[in-house]
Amino acid sequence: MFNALIITMMLSMGSYHPGGKMLRAIWMERTVNALVEDATLQKEVGLSEEQLGKIRDVKFSTDKEIVNLKSKLELKEVDLREELSKDAPDMKRVEDLIRAKHSIMADIEIAKVKEYTTLRSILTPEQIDKLKEVMRNRAEGRMRGLKERPCRKMPR
């Protein structure tokens, strides 16, 4: 029973993203969100109203798809925890649930990549270069701010 609890905890922690995939995913998501929400960035990149409308459509349709997939993923995780909580879990069912869970996780990652590639197809090459430059400068600014800020001691 204790082993099942440990396995359940490990499986519910999320996926492992080797090779910096998590950072790329965060960067892609921040970029799309910033383009939709940040009027200054929209001007810097030179977005037309038509481009902005297309980007918004893609972003919100992808957001809805991901919400749906995450709810399916959560249900699979609940099913898995339920199966593992049994005295004699059915290993075939456990394997199927793990495979289904990872299939949904892949679908989420694919949806994010499709969103980003669609975004790139909406922008001109010059806009893509400008977007990369602006986002890189913003990230460097955040890092500089973190380095310059003194560390706070944890309360005891």
C-alpha positions in Angstrom: 0.0 0.0 0.0 2.8 2.4 0.9 4.6 1.7 -2.4 1.4 2.5 -4.3 1.2 5.8 -2.5 4.8 6.6 -3.4 4.3 5.6 -7.1 1.1 7.7 -7.2 2.9 10.7 -5.8 5.7 10.4 -8.4 3.3 10.0 -11.3 1.2 13.0 -10.2 4.3 15.3 -10.1 4.1 15.9 -13.8 6.3 15.1 -16.7 10.1 15.3 -17.0 11.3 17.5 -19.8 14.9 16.7 -20.8 17.0 19.1 -22.8 15.3 22.3 -21.7 12.0 21.5 -23.3 10.2 23.0 -20.3 12.0 26.3 -20.8 11.2 26.4 -24.5 7.5 25.6 -23.6 7.5 28.4 -21.1 9.1 30.8 -23.6 6.6 29.9 -26.3 3.7 30.4 -23.9 5.0 33.7 -22.6 5.5 34.9 -26.1 2.0 34.1 -27.3 0.5 35.6 -24.1 2.6 38.7 -24.4 1.6 39.3 -28.1 -2.1 39.0 -27.1 -2.0 41.1 -23.9 0.8 43.6 -24.3 0.0 46.6 -26.5 3.5 47.9 -26.3 4.9 44.6 -27.6 2.3 44.6 -30.4 3.5 48.1 -31.5 7.2 47.2 -31.2 6.7 44.1 -33.4 4.4 46.1 -35.8 1.3 43.8 -35.6 -1.6 44.8 -37.8 -5.2 44.5 -36.5 -5.7 41.5 -38.8 -2.6 39.7 -37.4 -3.6 40.4 -33.8 -7.1 39.0 -34.5 -5.6 35.8 -35.9 -3.2 35.5 -33.0 -6.0 35.9 -30.5 -8.2 33.4 -32.3 -5.3 30.8 -32.2 -4.4 31.5 -28.6 -7.9 31.2 -27.2 -8.8 28.2 -29.2 -5.6 26.5 -28.1 -6.3 27.5 -24.5 -9.7 25.9 -24.6 -8.2 22.7 -26.1 -5.6 22.5 -23.4 -8.1 23.1 -20.6 -10.1 20.1 -22.0 -7.0 18.0 -22.3 -5.9 18.9 -18.8 -9.3 17.8 -17.4 -8.9 14.5 -19.1 -5.4 14.1 -17.7 -6.6 14.9 -14.2 -9.3 12.2 -14.5 -6.7 9.7 -15.6 -4.6 10.6 -12.6 -7.6 10.1 -10.3 -8.3 6.7 -11.9 -4.6 5.7 -11.5 -4.6 6.8 -7.9 -7.8 4.8 -7.3 -6.3 1.7 -8.9 -3.1 2.0 -7.0 -4.9 2.4 -3.7 -6.3 -1.1 -4.0 -4.7 -4.0 -2.1 -4.1 -5.8 -5.4 -4.0 -3.3 -8.3 -4.6 -4.6 -11.8 -1.2 -4.0 -13.4 -2.7 -4.1 -16.9 -5.1 -1.2 -16.0 -2.2 0.7 -14.3 -0.1 0.4 -17.5 -3.1 1.5 -19.7 -3.7 4.5 -17.4 -0.1 5.5 -17.5 0.0 5.2 -21.3 -3.2 7.2 -21.6 -1.9 9.8 -19.3 1.3 10.3 -21.3 -0.7 10.3 -24.5 -2.7 13.2 -23.2 0.5 15.0 -22.1 1.9 14.6 -25.6 -1.4 16.0 -27.0 -0.9 19.1 -24.8 2.7 19.6 -25.9 1.6 19.1 -29.6 -1.2 21.7 -29.2 1.3 24.2 -27.8 3.8 23.6 -30.6 1.0 24.0 -33.2 0.0 27.2 -31.6 3.5 28.6 -31.8 4.1 27.4 -35.4 0.8 29.0 -36.4 1.9 32.2 -34.7 5.1 32.1 -36.7 3.1 31.7 -39.9 1.1 34.8 -39.1 4.1 37.0 -38.5 6.6 38.2 -41.2 10.3 37.2 -40.8 11.1 40.8 -39.7 8.4 40.6 -37.0 9.7 37.3 -35.8 13.2 38.7 -35.5 11.9 41.7 -33.6 9.8 39.6 -31.3 12.8 37.4 -30.5 14.9 40.5 -29.8 12.3 42.1 -27.6 11.6 38.9 -25.6 15.3 38.2 -25.2 15.9 41.7 -23.8 12.9 41.4 -21.4 14.2 38.0 -20.2 17.7 39.4 -19.7 16.2 42.4 -17.8 14.4 40.0 -15.5 17.6 38.0 -14.9 19.5 41.2 -14.1 16.8 42.2 -11.7 17.1 38.9 -9.9 20.9 39.2 -9.7 20.8 42.7 -8.3 18.2 42.0 -5.7 19.6 41.1 -2.3 18.7 37.7 -1.0 16.1 37.7 1.8 16.8 35.5 4.8 14.2 32.9 5.5 12.3 33.5 8.8 13.1 31.0 11.5 
